[in-house]
């Protein structure tokens, strides 16, 4: 316990406390002005909103991907399995450049979206795309071991009692996956909130439209506004911690019925 608390304090608690103390050097009026001006609020909305949407998208397609990898054999399965982990190994800047190249108006994918009136790159949509890319492995790798351990005879028993495939999935499989799904969702969401490298290349970084909160922190630091940067960081920390606390509480509640 002593070693754990020491490492936790050095790596997590002390740095976060230092950020909070740096923000506390300001007056309440200055703190409020830095934390909740129009530009900061727009950055918060995009950051947390895009992270939530991307985590929700990964929550759907992550389950489907994990299900295919666990329950089915198909050509190229090893390659697909390796590609799932690619966002873990790929530098975020490389991912951002690749996504911006693909989804730019004249890119391989963007050229087909532009005639439809969809501007993916240099737009909030690009932020969601980048966060979906980097968050998918968290959901897949969290759900995959649970699916492997799930007994298929339970599904067979449900089928023998008259349940069709959709009823079996809705009433047997998904409830068993719920705690792992929430864990993967929380990890993808947290990763998305703090993502910087892959987003700035595809977002466009326009204030009030496609500027994320981590970029706003960097801008404040470059202008030597350390207290204002710490203030935005404290707000992001508080919101992130609250949302993760709620998700963990839901997980604990759901485990009562296992």
C-alpha positions as CSV (number, residue, x, y, z in Angstrom):
1,X,0.0,0.0,0.0
2,X,2.8,2.4,0.8
3,X,4.6,1.8,-2.5
4,X,1.3,2.2,-4.4
5,X,0.4,5.4,-2.7
6,X,3.9,6.8,-3.2
7,X,3.9,6.1,-6.9
8,X,0.3,7.4,-7.3
9,X,1.3,10.6,-5.5
10,X,4.4,11.2,-7.5
11,X,2.8,10.5,-10.9
12,X,-0.8,11.7,-10.4
13,X,-1.7,13.5,-7.2
14,X,1.3,15.9,-6.9
15,X,1.2,17.1,-10.5
16,X,-2.6,17.6,-10.5
17,X,-2.3,19.5,-7.1
18,X,0.4,21.7,-8.6
19,X,-1.9,22.6,-11.5
20,X,-4.7,23.4,-9.1
21,X,-2.5,25.6,-7.0
22,X,-1.2,27.4,-10.1
23,X,-4.8,28.2,-11.0
24,X,-5.6,29.3,-7.5
25,X,-3.0,32.1,-7.7
26,X,-5.7,34.1,-9.5
27,X,-8.5,36.1,-8.1
28,X,-12.0,34.4,-8.3
29,X,-13.0,37.0,-11.0
30,X,-9.9,36.2,-13.1
31,X,-10.4,32.5,-12.7
32,X,-14.0,32.7,-13.8
33,X,-13.1,34.9,-16.8
34,X,-10.4,32.5,-17.9
35,X,-12.5,29.4,-17.4
36,X,-15.9,30.4,-18.7
37,X,-15.4,32.9,-21.4
38,X,-17.0,32.3,-24.8
39,X,-13.9,30.8,-26.4
40,X,-13.3,28.4,-23.5
41,X,-16.9,27.3,-23.4
42,X,-16.8,26.6,-27.2
43,X,-13.7,24.5,-26.7
44,X,-15.2,22.6,-23.8
45,X,-18.3,21.8,-25.8
46,X,-16.3,20.5,-28.7
47,X,-13.8,18.5,-26.6
48,X,-16.3,16.7,-24.4
49,X,-19.0,16.5,-27.0
50,X,-16.8,15.0,-29.6
51,X,-15.2,12.6,-27.1
52,X,-18.7,11.4,-26.0
53,X,-19.9,10.9,-29.6
54,X,-16.7,9.1,-30.5
55,X,-16.9,6.8,-27.4
56,X,-20.6,6.1,-28.3
57,X,-19.7,5.2,-31.9
58,X,-16.8,2.9,-30.6
59,X,-19.3,1.4,-28.1
60,X,-21.3,0.1,-31.0
61,X,-18.7,-0.9,-33.5
62,X,-16.3,-2.0,-30.8
63,X,-18.8,-4.7,-29.7
64,X,-19.3,-5.8,-33.3
65,X,-15.6,-6.0,-33.9
66,X,-14.9,-7.9,-30.7
67,X,-17.7,-10.3,-31.5
68,X,-16.4,-11.0,-34.9
69,X,-12.9,-11.6,-33.6
70,X,-14.0,-13.9,-30.9
71,X,-16.8,-15.9,-32.4
72,X,-15.9,-16.2,-36.1
73,X,-13.1,-17.4,-38.2
74,X,-12.5,-15.6,-41.5
75,X,-9.6,-14.9,-43.9
76,X,-7.4,-12.2,-42.7
77,X,-8.5,-12.4,-39.1
78,X,-4.9,-12.0,-37.9
79,X,-4.4,-8.9,-39.9
80,X,-7.7,-7.4,-38.6
81,X,-6.7,-8.3,-35.1
82,X,-3.4,-6.5,-35.5
83,X,-5.0,-3.4,-37.1
84,X,-7.2,-3.0,-34.0
85,X,-4.1,-2.3,-32.0
86,X,-2.6,0.1,-34.6
87,X,-3.8,3.3,-32.8
88,X,-1.9,2.1,-29.7
89,X,1.4,1.9,-31.6
90,X,1.0,4.7,-34.2
91,X,2.3,8.1,-33.1
92,X,-0.7,10.5,-32.8
93,X,0.8,13.0,-35.2
94,X,1.1,10.4,-37.9
95,X,-2.5,9.4,-37.3
96,X,-3.6,13.0,-37.6
97,X,-1.7,13.6,-40.8
98,X,-3.0,10.3,-42.3
99,X,-6.6,11.1,-41.4
100,X,-6.3,14.7,-42.7
101,X,-4.9,13.4,-46.0
102,X,-7.8,10.8,-46.3
103,X,-10.6,13.1,-45.4
104,X,-9.4,16.4,-47.0
105,X,-11.7,17.7,-49.7
106,X,-9.4,16.2,-52.3
107,X,-8.4,13.2,-50.3
108,X,-9.2,9.5,-51.0
109,X,-12.3,9.6,-48.9
110,X,-13.0,13.3,-48.8
111,X,-13.5,13.6,-52.5
112,X,-16.6,11.4,-52.3
113,X,-18.0,13.3,-49.3
114,X,-17.6,16.8,-50.7
115,X,-20.2,16.4,-53.5
116,X,-22.6,15.3,-50.7
117,X,-22.0,18.5,-48.8
118,X,-20.1,16.7,-46.1
119,X,-16.9,18.5,-45.0
120,X,-15.1,16.0,-42.8
121,X,-11.6,17.5,-42.4
122,X,-11.0,20.9,-40.9
123,X,-14.4,20.7,-39.2
124,X,-15.8,19.3,-35.9
125,X,-16.6,16.1,-37.8
126,X,-12.9,15.6,-38.2
127,X,-12.4,15.8,-34.5
128,X,-15.0,13.0,-34.0
129,X,-13.2,10.9,-36.7
130,X,-9.8,11.3,-35.0
131,X,-11.2,10.4,-31.6
132,X,-13.1,7.4,-32.9
133,X,-9.8,6.2,-34.5
134,X,-7.8,6.4,-31.4
135,X,-10.5,5.1,-29.0
136,X,-11.6,1.9,-30.8
137,X,-8.9,-0.4,-29.3
138,X,-10.0,0.5,-25.8
139,X,-13.5,-0.8,-26.3
140,X,-12.5,-3.9,-28.4
141,X,-9.7,-5.0,-26.0
142,X,-11.9,-4.5,-22.9
143,X,-14.9,-6.5,-24.3
144,X,-12.9,-9.2,-26.0
145,X,-11.8,-11.2,-22.9
146,X,-15.3,-11.1,-21.5
147,X,-16.6,-12.6,-24.7
148,X,-14.0,-15.3,-24.6
149,X,-14.9,-16.2,-21.1
150,X,-18.7,-16.1,-21.8
151,X,-20.1,-19.6,-21.9
152,X,-21.7,-20.4,-25.2
153,X,-23.9,-23.0,-23.6
154,X,-25.9,-20.2,-21.9
155,X,-26.8,-18.8,-25.3
156,X,-27.7,-22.4,-26.4
157,X,-29.9,-22.8,-23.4
158,X,-31.7,-19.5,-24.2
159,X,-32.2,-20.7,-27.8
160,X,-33.5,-24.1,-26.5
161,X,-36.1,-22.2,-24.4
162,X,-37.4,-20.5,-27.4
163,X,-35.5,-17.3,-27.6
164,X,-34.5,-16.1,-31.1
165,X,-31.1,-14.6,-31.9
166,X,-32.0,-11.0,-31.1
167,X,-33.6,-11.9,-27.8
168,X,-30.6,-14.0,-26.8
169,X,-28.3,-11.0,-27.6
170,X,-30.5,-8.5,-25.9
171,X,-31.3,-10.4,-22.7
172,X,-28.3,-12.7,-22.2
173,X,-25.2,-11.4,-24.0
174,X,-25.4,-7.7,-23.7
175,X,-26.2,-7.6,-19.9
176,X,-23.2,-9.8,-19.3
177,X,-21.1,-7.3,-21.4
178,X,-22.4,-4.2,-19.7
179,X,-19.7,-3.7,-17.0
180,X,-16.9,-4.3,-19.6
181,X,-18.7,-2.1,-22.1
182,X,-18.9,0.8,-19.6
183,X,-15.2,0.3,-18.8
184,X,-14.3,0.5,-22.5
185,X,-16.6,3.5,-23.0
186,X,-15.0,5.3,-20.1
187,X,-11.5,4.6,-21.3
188,X,-12.3,5.7,-24.8
189,X,-14.0,8.9,-23.5
190,X,-11.1,9.8,-21.2
191,X,-8.6,9.2,-24.0
192,X,-10.6,11.4,-26.4
193,X,-10.9,14.2,-23.9
194,X,-7.1,14.4,-23.6
195,X,-6.2,13.8,-27.2
196,X,-4.1,16.4,-28.9
197,X,-1.7,15.1,-31.6
198,X,-4.1,13.4,-33.9
199,X,-6.8,16.1,-33.6
200,X,-4.9,19.3,-34.5
201,X,-4.1,18.1,-38.0
202,X,-7.7,17.4,-39.0
203,X,-9.7,19.8,-36.9
204,X,-8.8,23.1,-38.6
205,X,-8.3,24.7,-35.1
206,X,-10.6,27.6,-35.7
207,X,-11.6,29.4,-32.5
208,X,-15.3,29.0,-31.5
209,X,-15.7,26.2,-34.1
210,X,-13.1,23.5,-34.2
211,X,-10.7,24.4,-31.5
212,X,-10.3,21.8,-28.7
213,X,-9.5,22.6,-25.1
214,X,-6.0,20.9,-25.1
215,X,-5.1,23.2,-28.0
216,X,-6.4,26.2,-26.1
217,X,-4.2,25.3,-23.2
218,X,-1.1,25.1,-25.5
219,X,-2.0,28.5,-26.9
220,X,-2.2,30.0,-23.4
221,X,1.1,28.5,-22.5
222,X,2.8,29.9,-25.6
223,X,1.5,33.3,-24.6
224,X,3.0,32.8,-21.1
225,X,-0.5,32.9,-19.6
226,X,0.3,30.0,-17.2
227,X,-2.5,30.7,-14.7
228,X,-5.1,30.8,-17.5
229,X,-3.8,27.6,-19.0
230,X,-3.9,26.0,-15.5
231,X,-7.5,27.3,-15.1
232,X,-8.7,25.5,-18.2
233,X,-6.9,22.4,-17.2
234,X,-8.6,22.4,-13.8
235,X,-12.0,22.7,-15.4
236,X,-11.3,19.8,-17.7
237,X,-10.0,17.8,-14.8
238,X,-13.1,18.5,-12.8
239,X,-15.5,17.6,-15.6
240,X,-13.6,14.5,-16.6
241,X,-13.3,13.2,-13.0
242,X,-17.0,13.8,-12.4
243,X,-18.0,11.9,-15.6
244,X,-15.7,9.0,-14.9
245,X,-17.0,8.9,-11.3
246,X,-20.5,8.6,-12.6
247,X,-19.6,5.8,-15.0
248,X,-17.7,3.9,-12.3
249,X,-20.7,4.3,-10.0
250,X,-22.9,2.8,-12.7
251,X,-20.5,0.0,-13.1
252,X,-20.5,-0.8,-9.4
253,X,-24.3,-0.7,-9.5
254,X,-24.5,-3.1,-12.4
255,X,-22.2,-5.6,-10.8
256,X,-24.7,-6.0,-8.0
257,X,-26.9,-8.0,-10.4
258,X,-24.1,-10.3,-11.7
